[in-house]
Structure formats: C-alpha cells, structure tokens
Amino acid sequence: MGAFVPNPEAGPILVGFYVAPEYRGRQAGLTDSLLSRIEDWARTEGPQLTLHVHEDNTRARKYYERQGFKLTGQTVAYNLDPTRNELEMGKQL
C-alpha cells in the first residue's frame, strides 16, 4: 500500500493497495492497520484521501465503503484495458 500527492490540487491519493490472501480478513486486521497509517499521513497533506478501484472489484469497493469512502461519480479508464473503468472514491479526513 502506498500513497502520494501528485500535485497540491489533487491532494493525497491511495495507490498500490494489495494484501496477500492469507493476510486478508477482518480478523487479521492488517488492511485496517495499513489504511489507518496512510490516513494519518494523508491528514498532513490535505482534507481528502482519494483512490481508484476497478469497477469489477466489488470486495474492495465494499471494504472502502465500510471505511468511509464514497463514490465521487468520476471514472478513469483502466490502464490495462481501456474498455473498463476504475471508479474514483474519496474520504474526508
């Protein structure tokens, strides 16, 4: 998991979120811990944390929603298949 600020107008963006299957799940708590650390850092960079999630990744989207992220209505073409989209989500920090 990582995050960066591409420019001041965009604010912090969450990228590269991957947890190996054997460490996933609410009981493990790893995903929550990683996201919490990213959010702590992001608060120092701007008022909102943004991410993009593939339109077919329902599991990830539901996780983000449970963590307070909301769909913004914006989409971007998925770079590995431009016929598919990534959905933008944001969370006020």
TIMI-2910 file (N, C-alpha, C, CB; in pm, 1 decimal, decimal comma, always signed):
<rs>
+----------+----------+----------+----------+----------+----------+----------+----------+----------+----------+----------+----------+------+
!      n_x !      n_y !      n_z !     ca_x !     ca_y !     ca_z !      c_x !      c_y !      c_z !     cb_x !     cb_y !     cb_z ! resn !
+----------+----------+----------+----------+----------+----------+----------+----------+----------+----------+----------+----------+------+
!    +84,3 !   -116,4 !     +0,0 !     +0,0 !     +0,0 !     +0,0 !    +88,7 !   +122,5 !     +0,0 !    -95,8 !     -0,1 !   +120,3 !  Met !
!    +45,8 !   +220,2 !    -74,1 !   +119,8 !   +344,3 !    -77,5 !    +27,9 !   +460,0 !   -108,0 !   +231,3 !   +337,3 !   -179,4 !  Gly !
!    +80,8 !   +577,8 !    -96,8 !     +6,0 !   +698,8 !   -127,7 !   +105,9 !   +806,5 !   -166,3 !    -82,8 !   +744,0 !     -7,0 !  Ala !
!    +58,6 !   +902,3 !   -242,3 !   +142,7 !  +1014,7 !   -280,3 !    +54,5 !  +1133,7 !   -313,7 !   +233,7 !   +978,3 !   -399,9 !  Phe !
!   +117,7 !  +1249,1 !   -331,0 !    +46,9 !  +1371,0 !   -369,8 !    +98,5 !  +1410,0 !   -507,5 !    +67,8 !  +1487,7 !   -264,6 !  Val !
!    +19,9 !  +1386,0 !   -613,6 !    +66,8 !  +1417,3 !   -748,5 !    +79,3 !  +1567,5 !   -773,3 !    -26,9 !  +1356,9 !   -850,6 !  Pro !
!     -6,1 !  +1644,9 !   -707,7 !     +0,2 !  +1791,0 !   -713,9 !    -89,7 !  +1845,0 !   -602,5 !    -44,4 !  +1845,7 !   -856,2 !  Asn !
!    -68,4 !  +1969,0 !   -561,5 !   -144,9 !  +2022,9 !   -448,3 !   -296,3 !  +2023,5 !   -470,8 !    -99,1 !  +2163,1 !   -419,0 !  Pro !
!   -340,9 !  +2042,0 !   -594,0 !   -484,5 !  +2045,5 !   -621,0 !   -548,8 !  +1908,3 !   -602,8 !   -510,0 !  +2096,3 !   -762,3 !  Glu !
!   -477,0 !  +1802,9 !   -637,4 !   -531,7 !  +1667,7 !   -627,7 !   -534,0 !  +1617,4 !   -484,0 !   -451,1 !  +1572,4 !   -714,0 !  Ala !
!   -437,4 !  +1657,8 !   -403,9 !   -427,9 !  +1606,7 !   -268,1 !   -377,5 !  +1463,4 !   -267,2 !   -563,0 !  +1615,3 !   -198,5 !  Gly !
!   -378,3 !  +1398,8 !   -151,1 !   -322,6 !  +1264,1 !   -139,4 !   -408,4 !  +1158,8 !   -210,4 !   -307,6 !  +1227,3 !     +7,1 !  Pro !
!   -340,1 !  +1063,4 !   -273,2 !   -405,2 !   +955,4 !   -347,2 !   -349,1 !   +822,5 !   -297,8 !   -384,2 !   +971,4 !   -501,7 !  Ile !
!   -439,9 !   +731,3 !   -266,6 !   -403,3 !   +595,9 !   -224,7 !   -380,3 !   +511,2 !   -348,9 !   -513,6 !   +532,6 !   -133,8 !  Leu !
!   -268,8 !   +440,2 !   -352,7 !   -235,3 !   +355,3 !   -468,2 !   -175,1 !   +223,6 !   -419,5 !   -136,1 !   +428,3 !   -564,4 !  Val !
!   -170,7 !   +126,5 !   -507,8 !    -97,6 !     +3,4 !   -481,0 !   -144,9 !    -73,5 !   -360,1 !    +44,1 !    +34,0 !   -464,4 !  Gly !
!   -274,7 !    -81,5 !   -339,0 !   -329,9 !   -148,9 !   -222,4 !   -342,7 !   -297,8 !   -251,9 !   -467,0 !    -88,5 !   -182,9 !  Phe !
!   -252,5 !   -377,8 !   -194,3 !   -259,1 !   -522,2 !   -212,5 !   -218,3 !   -590,7 !    -83,3 !   -169,0 !   -567,9 !   -329,7 !  Tyr !
!   -300,4 !   -685,7 !    -42,0 !   -269,8 !   -769,0 !    +74,4 !   -281,4 !   -913,8 !    +28,3 !   -366,9 !   -738,4 !   +196,9 !  Val !
!   -179,7 !   -993,4 !    +54,0 !   -181,0 !  -1134,4 !    +14,8 !   -302,9 !  -1203,2 !    +77,0 !    -49,0 !  -1205,7 !    +58,6 !  Ala !
!   -364,0 !  -1295,1 !     +3,2 !   -487,2 !  -1360,3 !    +50,5 !   -479,4 !  -1417,3 !   +192,2 !   -523,2 !  -1470,4 !    -43,2 !  Pro !
!   -367,2 !  -1473,9 !   +228,3 !   -357,9 !  -1534,9 !   +361,5 !   -357,1 !  -1432,6 !   +474,9 !   -233,3 !  -1619,5 !   +370,0 !  Glu !
!   -343,0 !  -1303,1 !   +443,5 !   -343,1 !  -1198,2 !   +545,5 !   -465,8 !  -1109,1 !   +536,9 !   -218,5 !  -1113,7 !   +533,1 !  Tyr !
!   -561,4 !  -1145,9 !   +453,4 !   -684,2 !  -1067,1 !   +438,0 !   -785,1 !  -1106,6 !   +544,2 !   -744,6 !  -1086,0 !   +297,2 !  Arg !
!   -883,8 !  -1022,1 !   +560,4 !   -994,4 !  -1052,5 !   +651,1 !   -994,0 !   -963,5 !   +773,2 !   -988,6 !  -1196,8 !   +694,0 !  Gly !
!  -1112,8 !   -947,4 !   +827,6 !  -1128,6 !   -860,2 !   +944,4 !  -1051,6 !   -909,4 !  +1065,5 !  -1274,2 !   -847,6 !   +979,9 !  Arg !
!  -1040,1 !  -1041,9 !  +1080,2 !   -970,0 !  -1095,3 !  +1196,9 !   -821,5 !  -1058,6 !  +1193,9 !   -986,5 !  -1247,7 !  +1203,7 !  Gln !
!   -762,2 !  -1060,7 !  +1076,4 !   -619,2 !  -1029,9 !  +1065,1 !   -591,9 !   -883,7 !  +1099,9 !   -568,6 !  -1060,7 !   +922,9 !  Ala !
!   -678,3 !   -794,1 !  +1054,9 !   -663,6 !   -652,4 !  +1087,1 !   -552,6 !   -580,7 !  +1012,5 !   -640,3 !   -638,0 !  +1231,2 !  Gly !
!   -480,8 !   -650,3 !   +925,3 !   -368,2 !   -589,1 !   +856,1 !   -412,5 !   -475,7 !   +763,8 !   -293,2 !   -694,0 !   +776,6 !  Leu !
!   -517,1 !   -499,0 !   +688,0 !   -565,3 !   -397,8 !   +595,4 !   -606,7 !   -271,5 !   +670,2 !   -682,7 !   -452,0 !   +513,4 !  Thr !
!   -680,2 !   -288,8 !   +779,6 !   -722,2 !   -172,9 !   +859,0 !   -601,9 !    -97,0 !   +913,4 !   -812,7 !   -217,1 !   +974,7 !  Asp !
!   -502,2 !   -170,6 !   +959,5 !   -382,7 !   -107,3 !  +1014,6 !   -307,4 !    -27,7 !   +908,6 !   -290,8 !   -212,3 !  +1075,6 !  Ser !
!   -290,1 !    -87,3 !   +792,3 !   -220,8 !    -17,1 !   +683,6 !   -296,9 !   +108,6 !   +642,0 !   -202,9 !   -110,1 !   +562,5 !  Leu !
!   -428,1 !    +96,5 !   +624,6 !   -507,6 !   +211,8 !   +582,9 !   -503,8 !   +321,2 !   +688,9 !   -652,7 !   +170,1 !   +555,1 !  Leu !
!   -507,7 !   +283,6 !   +813,7 !   -502,5 !   +381,8 !   +921,3 !   -373,9 !   +463,6 !   +915,9 !   -514,7 !   +312,6 !  +1056,5 !  Ser !
!   -262,6 !   +397,9 !   +890,6 !   -134,1 !   +469,2 !   +880,9 !   -131,9 !   +564,0 !   +761,4 !    -18,0 !   +369,1 !   +870,0 !  Arg !
!   -186,3 !   +517,9 !   +648,5 !   -193,5 !   +604,1 !   +529,7 !   -281,7 !   +724,8 !   +558,5 !   -247,8 !   +525,6 !   +407,2 !  Ile !
!   -394,8 !   +703,8 !   +625,0 !   -483,4 !   +815,4 !   +657,3 !   -415,9 !   +914,8 !   +751,1 !   -612,6 !   +763,9 !   +720,1 !  Glu !
!   -339,0 !   +865,8 !   +848,7 !   -265,8 !   +956,2 !   +938,0 !   -172,3 !  +1046,4 !   +858,4 !   -185,8 !   +876,1 !  +1042,5 !  Asp !
!    -98,9 !   +987,1 !   +764,5 !    -10,3 !  +1066,5 !   +680,3 !    -90,3 !  +1162,0 !   +591,5 !    +77,4 !   +974,8 !   +594,1 !  Trp !
!   -197,8 !  +1112,3 !   +530,1 !   -276,1 !  +1193,2 !   +436,2 !   -334,0 !  +1317,8 !   +502,4 !   -388,7 !  +1110,0 !   +376,8 !  Ala !
!   -368,5 !  +1309,5 !   +629,8 !   -422,3 !  +1425,9 !   +701,2 !   -322,0 !  +1541,7 !   +701,6 !   -459,3 !  +1387,7 !   +845,7 !  Arg !
!   -194,4 !  +1511,2 !   +692,4 !    -93,4 !  +1617,1 !   +690,2 !    -78,9 !  +1678,5 !   +551,3 !    +41,1 !  +1562,6 !   +736,8 !  Thr !
!   -142,9 !  +1616,7 !   +451,6 !   -126,7 !  +1659,2 !   +312,5 !   -251,6 !  +1720,9 !   +251,5 !    -84,9 !  +1542,8 !   +229,8 !  Glu !
!   -367,8 !  +1699,2 !   +312,0 !   -490,7 !  +1754,0 !   +256,4 !   -612,9 !  +1704,1 !   +329,4 !   -501,7 !  +1720,3 !   +110,5 !  Gly !
!   -729,6 !  +1759,5 !   +294,0 !   -852,4 !  +1725,9 !   +365,5 !   -922,5 !  +1598,9 !   +317,6 !   -946,6 !  +1839,1 !   +354,9 !  Pro !
!   -876,2 !  +1542,2 !   +205,5 !   -942,5 !  +1424,4 !   +149,6 !   -839,7 !  +1325,6 !    +95,7 !  -1040,6 !  +1465,2 !    +38,3 !  Gln !
!   -869,9 !  +1196,9 !   +112,3 !   -789,6 !  +1090,5 !    +53,2 !   -870,9 !  +1030,7 !    -60,8 !   -750,2 !   +981,0 !   +159,8 !  Leu !
!   -808,6 !  +1019,8 !   -177,5 !   -875,7 !   +970,2 !   -297,7 !   -813,0 !   +838,9 !   -340,8 !   -868,1 !  +1073,8 !   -412,1 !  Thr !
!   -892,8 !   +753,5 !   -405,7 !   -842,7 !   +628,6 !   -461,7 !   -924,2 !   +593,4 !   -584,9 !   -848,3 !   +514,2 !   -357,3 !  Leu !
!   -874,1 !   +498,1 !   -662,0 !   -946,2 !   +442,4 !   -776,0 !   -954,0 !   +292,3 !   -757,0 !   -877,1 !   +478,8 !   -911,5 !  His !
!  -1072,6 !   +237,1 !   -780,3 !  -1094,2 !    +93,5 !   -765,2 !  -1159,5 !    +41,3 !   -893,0 !  -1182,6 !    +62,0 !   -639,4 !  Val !
!  -1113,9 !    -74,3 !   -940,5 !  -1168,1 !   -131,8 !  -1063,4 !  -1317,4 !   -157,7 !  -1045,9 !  -1093,6 !   -263,0 !  -1100,9 !  His !
!  -1392,6 !   -127,9 !  -1150,1 !  -1537,3 !   -140,4 !  -1142,9 !  -1584,8 !   -281,7 !  -1108,8 !  -1597,3 !    -97,9 !  -1272,9 !  Glu !
!  -1505,9 !   -383,4 !  -1137,4 !  -1544,4 !   -521,7 !  -1107,9 !  -1497,1 !   -570,0 !   -970,5 !  -1489,4 !   -613,0 !  -1214,3 !  Asp !
!  -1424,1 !   -487,3 !   -898,0 !  -1368,1 !   -529,5 !   -769,6 !  -1466,0 !   -494,0 !   -656,4 !  -1228,9 !   -462,5 !   -745,3 !  Asn !
!  -1573,8 !   -569,4 !   -651,4 !  -1679,0 !   -544,1 !   -553,0 !  -1628,8 !   -558,1 !   -410,5 !  -1795,0 !   -638,3 !   -575,3 !  Thr !
!  -1545,8 !   -657,1 !   -385,4 !  -1494,5 !   -678,4 !   -249,6 !  -1418,1 !   -555,6 !   -199,9 !  -1403,3 !   -802,6 !   -245,5 !  Arg !
!  -1329,4 !   -503,0 !   -282,9 !  -1252,0 !   -385,1 !   -242,7 !  -1344,2 !   -264,2 !   -224,9 !  -1142,2 !   -354,0 !   -347,4 !  Ala !
!  -1436,6 !   -246,0 !   -316,5 !  -1526,4 !   -130,4 !   -306,9 !  -1607,4 !   -135,7 !   -177,6 !  -1621,1 !   -125,1 !   -428,6 !  Arg !
!  -1656,3 !   -252,9 !   -141,1 !  -1732,4 !   -265,8 !    -16,2 !  -1643,0 !   -236,6 !   +105,0 !  -1793,6 !   -407,9 !     -4,6 !  Lys !
!  -1519,1 !   -281,1 !    +99,4 !  -1426,4 !   -251,2 !   +209,1 !  -1409,0 !   -100,2 !   +222,5 !  -1289,0 !   -319,6 !   +185,7 !  Tyr !
!  -1380,2 !    -33,7 !   +111,9 !  -1360,6 !   +111,5 !   +116,2 !  -1485,1 !   +181,6 !   +169,1 !  -1325,1 !   +165,3 !    -23,5 !  Tyr !
!  -1601,5 !   +136,8 !   +127,4 !  -1725,5 !   +198,8 !   +176,1 !  -1738,9 !   +180,9 !   +327,2 !  -1848,3 !   +138,3 !   +104,4 !  Glu !
!  -1704,7 !    +63,1 !   +378,6 !  -1709,8 !    +41,6 !   +524,0 !  -1613,2 !   +134,2 !   +596,8 !  -1677,4 !   -104,7 !   +557,9 !  Arg !
!  -1505,9 !   +173,9 !   +528,2 !  -1405,7 !   +262,1 !   +588,5 !  -1437,7 !   +410,3 !   +568,7 !  -1269,2 !   +231,8 !   +530,5 !  Gln !
!  -1553,1 !   +439,8 !   +508,5 !  -1596,8 !   +578,4 !   +495,0 !  -1573,3 !   +642,1 !   +359,6 !  -1530,0 !   +659,0 !   +595,8 !  Gly !
!  -1520,6 !   +568,0 !   +263,3 !  -1501,6 !   +621,1 !   +128,6 !  -1634,4 !   +620,5 !    +55,4 !  -1395,8 !   +539,2 !    +50,6 !  Phe !
!  -1653,3 !   +721,3 !    -30,1 !  -1775,5 !   +732,0 !   -109,4 !  -1739,3 !   +751,6 !   -255,6 !  -1864,4 !   +848,4 !    -59,2 !  Lys !
!  -1821,9 !   +695,9 !   -343,1 !  -1802,8 !   +716,9 !   -486,5 !  -1818,6 !   +864,8 !   -517,5 !  -1903,1 !   +632,2 !   -569,6 !  Leu !
!  -1729,8 !   +918,1 !   -601,6 !  -1737,7 !  +1060,2 !   -637,1 !  -1817,2 !  +1082,3 !   -765,9 !  -1597,1 !  +1118,4 !   -652,5 !  Thr !
!  -1842,3 !   +974,1 !   -840,8 !  -1908,9 !   +986,6 !   -970,4 !  -1811,0 !   +998,5 !  -1085,4 !  -2000,3 !  +1105,7 !   -970,0 !  Gly !
!  -1682,4 !  +1011,5 !  -1054,4 !  -1579,1 !  +1021,4 !  -1157,2 !  -1525,6 !   +881,7 !  -1189,9 !  -1463,9 !  +1115,0 !  -1110,8 !  Gln !
!  -1488,2 !   +861,4 !  -1314,0 !  -1425,4 !   +736,0 !  -1355,3 !  -1303,6 !   +768,8 !  -1440,5 !  -1525,7 !   +645,1 !  -1433,8 !  Thr !
!  -1212,2 !   +672,6 !  -1446,4 !  -1096,6 !   +682,0 !  -1535,8 !  -1083,4 !   +547,1 !  -1605,3 !   -964,0 !   +720,4 !  -1457,4 !  Val !
!  -1031,7 !   +549,1 !  -1726,0 !  -1010,8 !   +424,4 !  -1799,2 !   -905,9 !   +340,7 !  -1726,9 !   -967,3 !   +452,5 !  -1945,9 !  Ala !
!   -931,0 !   +211,1 !  -1717,7 !   -836,2 !   +118,7 !  -1656,1 !   -717,3 !   +104,0 !  -1750,1 !   -902,5 !    -20,4 !  -1626,2 !  Tyr !
!   -596,9 !   +129,1 !  -1701,3 !   -480,1 !   +136,9 !  -1790,2 !   -445,3 !     +3,8 !  -1857,2 !   -360,5 !   +185,7 !  -1712,4 !  Asn !
!   -484,4 !   -110,1 !  -1799,6 !   -454,3 !   -238,2 !  -1863,3 !   -560,9 !   -280,9 !  -1963,3 !   -438,6 !   -345,0 !  -1758,3 !  Leu !
!   -678,0 !   -216,8 !  -1958,3 !   -786,9 !   -244,6 !  -2051,3 !   -874,9 !   -120,6 !  -2058,4 !   -869,5 !   -370,6 !  -2007,3 !  Asp !
!   -847,1 !    -31,0 !  -2152,1 !   -920,4 !    +95,9 !  -2159,4 !  -1070,7 !    +82,5 !  -2183,6 !   -862,2 !   +179,1 !  -2267,5 !  Pro !
!  -1118,1 !    -38,6 !  -2211,2 !  -1262,9 !    -57,0 !  -2225,2 !  -1330,1 !    -73,7 !  -2089,1 !  -1293,0 !   -178,8 !  -2313,5 !  Thr !
!  -1251,8 !    -84,8 !  -1984,5 !  -1301,9 !    -99,5 !  -1847,8 !  -1269,0 !    +28,4 !  -1770,5 !  -1239,7 !   -225,9 !  -1777,4 !  Arg !
!  -1333,4 !    +46,7 !  -1656,8 !  -1315,0 !   +169,0 !  -1578,6 !  -1269,9 !   +142,4 !  -1436,3 !  -1442,6 !   +247,5 !  -1576,2 !  Asn !
!  -1208,1 !   +244,1 !  -1381,1 !  -1183,1 !   +249,2 !  -1238,5 !  -1272,1 !   +359,9 !  -1183,7 !  -1030,3 !   +274,1 !  -1205,9 !  Glu !
!  -1331,6 !   +332,5 !  -1070,4 !  -1422,1 !   +426,4 !  -1004,9 !  -1344,1 !   +505,8 !   -901,9 !  -1541,6 !   +352,7 !   -938,8 !  Leu !
!  -1365,0 !   +635,6 !   -901,2 !  -1299,3 !   +720,0 !   -801,1 !  -1380,7 !   +721,1 !   -673,4 !  -1280,1 !   +863,6 !   -853,7 !  Glu !
!  -1310,6 !   +707,9 !   -561,3 !  -1372,5 !   +717,4 !   -430,3 !  -1292,2 !   +816,0 !   -346,2 !  -1380,5 !   +577,6 !   -361,3 !  Met !
!  -1358,9 !   +882,8 !   -254,9 !  -1290,6 !   +977,5 !   -168,5 !  -1341,2 !   +967,8 !    -25,5 !  -1308,3 !  +1118,9 !   -220,8 !  Gly !
!  -1255,7 !  +1009,7 !    +66,4 !  -1291,3 !  +1012,3 !   +207,6 !  -1242,2 !  +1142,8 !   +268,0 !  -1231,5 !   +890,4 !   +282,8 !  Lys !
!  -1333,9 !  +1213,5 !   +330,9 !  -1295,2 !  +1334,1 !   +403,3 !  -1218,6 !  +1292,2 !   +528,5 !  -1420,3 !  +1421,2 !   +440,0 !  Gln !
!  -1106,1 !  +1356,8 !   +549,5 !  -1021,1 !  +1322,4 !   +664,0 !  -1048,0 !  +1418,4 !   +775,2 !   -872,0 !  +1323,9 !   +626,7 !  Leu !
+----------+----------+----------+----------+----------+----------+----------+----------+----------+----------+----------+----------+------+
</rs>
